[in-house]
Amino acid sequence: MPVADPSLNPAAAPNPTAAHIPPAPRPPVPFLWRAFTYLFVYPLLAAATVFFGTLSLICGLWDQNGSQQHFIARLWARVLLVIAFSPVKLEHGGRLDGLSNPVYACNHLSYYDTPALFAKLPFQFRILAKAPLWKIPFIGWYLQRSGQVPIDQSSTRAGVASLARGVKTIQSGLPMLIFPEGGRAFNGQLQPMLAGAAYIAIKAQVPLVPLTLIGTYELLPIHVYALQPRPLKLIVGEPISTEGLTGKDAEALTDRLMQVISETYMAHHK
């Protein structure tokens, strides 16, 4: 929904700057591997999701701060990566140390982005995700019971209220993880970013930390249903200070975020 002033609804106002990341070529998946994926890998993924989702729901009956549910989510993520034969390497992890509940903003290439992030980020966090995900069995139940934050883009008022919940989450002592592109890339290119991540970081006066995932697009692109196992990377960028910034600076901060992620992706992508 178009808005006259992007700072009024950063959740629904894409930053027009686009990064020139070339589409990632993906070789055809051999028939035998496709058959193995459909017959064995996906049933295992589904079984793991149901098992850990159920375990998380049970823990949610007494887990007030979400720490046990987050631990279970990390186990789920690691199992999914093992099933996909795709280990994740964390680079510049030392940049995560000593930060006070920042906003982490990551490129979005694949359904496997979320497992990669849960598996490698060594602390509890909350995610800002599209509200329709709350309607998916097990995934939605986990999101609701573990205190994740839905983003409602149906109107300007709803979008701003969603971002305000993100700010309150940070103020309660937990960092936020956001995919500023708002959805998975269709061709491996970095898409225009929404200003919501920058907006929340500015309102909470916490650093904005760029995260760049490498390889998840080739592992499982959007609308493709056979995995191509490969090593993955999660690269932590230098934290960007928001000290003294206001909502009017959200677009410029988003431009800077996009430039960092784009340059990192280009430097590491093969």
N, C-alpha and C positions, 0 to 999 in steps of 0.2 A: 504494500500500500504506500503510494508516494506521500512524502511529508515535505512541507515547505522548509522546515529547519531540521536537518538530520540530528542535531544535538537533542531535539525533543523526543525523538524515538530512534535511538541508535540501533535498536534491535531490528528495525525494518528498513533501514536506510543504508544500502550498500555503498561502500567507498568505490568510486568509479575507476580508480587506478588498477590496471591489470598487470600481472607479472608475465613476462615472456618466457615461460618455461616450456620447452618443446614437449609435445605429447610423448609419453613413454611407450615405445613399441613393445608389444607382447606377442611372443611367438605362439603359434597354435599349440594347444594342449593335446598331447598324444591320446589316442582313444583309450588305451589301457589305463592311463592315469585318470582320465575323466571317469571311467567306469569305477575305478578304485575310490575316487572322491565321492561319487554318488552312493555307492554301495556300503562304504565303510567310514569314510571321513565325516560326512555330514551326519550320519546316525550317531557317531561318537560325539560330535559337537553338540547335537541336540540333547543327548543323554547327559553330557557334562553340564549344560546350561540348566536342565531340569533339576539335576542333583544338587548343584551348588545354589540354584535359586531357591529350592525348597529348604536347604540348610540355612540360607540367609533369612528366609521368612521366619523360621523357627527361632533363630537368634534374635530377630527383631522384636520378639515378645518381651525381652528383658534388656536388650542392648540399647541403652538410652543415648549414648554418644556416637553410635554407629561404628565404633572401632572394630568390633567383631565382624560385622557385616562387610566392612571394607577389607578386612583380612581374608574373608571368604571370597570376595570379588577378586583379590589378587591371586588366590589359588586357582580360581576359575580361569583367569586370564592366562596364567602360566600353563595350565593344562591345554587350553586352546592353542597356544603357540607350539607346544610339544606335538599335539595332534597334527598341526600344519607343517611340522619339520622346519620351523622358521624362528630361530633364536634372535633375540634383540640385543644389540650392543648399545649401551648408554655412553655417550661422549660428552665431556665437559660436565660431568655430574657434580663436580665441586662447586659449580655456580648455583646449585640448589641450596647450599649451606648458608645459614645465617639470615635467611629471608623471613620477613614477618608477614605471613599470610598473603602472598602476592596473587595476582591473576596470571595464570598460565594460558597462553594462546598458541594453538597448534594448527598446522595445515591438516586438511581432511581429505584422505585419498581412498579410504576403504572401510568396510565393516571391521577390519582387523586393527584399525587405529586404536580403538578403545581398549582391546586386550593388551596391545603393546604398551599403552600408557599406564594402565593399571599394574602391569607386571613390573615396570621399570621405575616408576616414581616411588621413592622409598618413604612415603608419608601418606597420611589420610588427607583426602581432599573431597570437594563436591564438584559435580559437573552441572553446567547449564546446557540443557538439551531441549529439543523440540517437544512440545506438549503431547503430540500424538504417540510418542514412544511409551507414555504412561498407560496406554490401552493395550499394549502387547503383553500376553501372559508371561509370567515369571520375570521378564525384563522390566515391565512396568511395575510389577509388584515390588521388585527390588528397589527401583528408583523411588517409589513412594515411601517405603518403610525405612530406607537408609538416608532420607533427607536430601535427595538431589533436588535441583531447582528447575522446574519447567519454564520454558520461554513461550509465552503466548503472543503470537504476532497478528492476532485477529483485528487489533485496533491499536492506535497510538497509546491510549490509556493503559491497555493490557500489557503492551510491550514495555512501557516505562515501569509499570508495577512489577513486572518480572525482573527487570534489571535492579530495581530497589531491593527485591528479595536476595539477589546476588550480593549486593552491598552489605546487607544485614548478615549474610552468611560469613563474609569476611570479618565483619566486626565481632561476630561470635567466636572467632578464633580459628576458622578453617579457610584455606586457600581455595580458589575457584579454578576450574579447568574449562576452557571454552574453545570451540571450533569457530573462529570468526567468519569463515566462509559460509556458514549456515547449512552446509550439506556437502556430500561427497563430490569430488571432482569427477567429471564425466570422461576426461581424456588425459588425466595426469597433470594438467596445467593448474597453477594456482589461480583460484577464482577471485573475483572482487570480494572484498571483506566488508562485513558489517562493523559498525563502530561500537558495538555493545561491549566488547572486551575492554577497549580503551576507556569507554564511559564508566564502567564499573571500577576499573583501577583508579581513575581520576577521582571519582566520588568517594572512594574508600581511602584515597591517598596512599596507595601501596604500589610497589613496582609492577610493571608489566613484563613478563618473561616470555620471550619467543621460544617455541619448541618446534623442531622440524623433524618430521618422520620421513625416512627414506626406505623405499622398497615395498610398502604395503599396497601401493597401486598395482605393481606387477604381481604381487601375491594374490590379490583378489580385487579386481576393478569392479566398479558398479555395473550391475546387470550381467555379470559373468559368474558362472556357478561351478567352475572347476579351479581349484587352487594350484598355484605354481610355487612350490616351496622355495624359499631363498632366505639368506641372512637379512635382517632388518637393522636399521639404525634409528636411534632417537638422540638428536643433538640439541643440547641446551644452549641457548644464546645468552648474551650478556643482559642482565636485568636492565630495563629502561625505567628511569625514575619518573614519577608523576608529581613530584613535590612542586607545589605552587601552581599546577595546571588547573584549568576549569573545564567545564563541559564544552566550551567553545573550541578547546584544543583537541577534542576527541578525533576529529578527522585527520589532523596532522599527525597525531600519535599513531593512528591506524596506518597511515602512509608509511611511517617509519617502521612499524611492525612488519608490514607486508614486504618492505624492501629487505629487511634482515632475513626473513624466512625465505624469500625468493633467492637471495644471493647464497644462502646456506645450501638450499636445495640444489642450485646449479653447481655449486662447488663439490658436492658429494654424490650427486646422482650420476650413475653410469649408464 
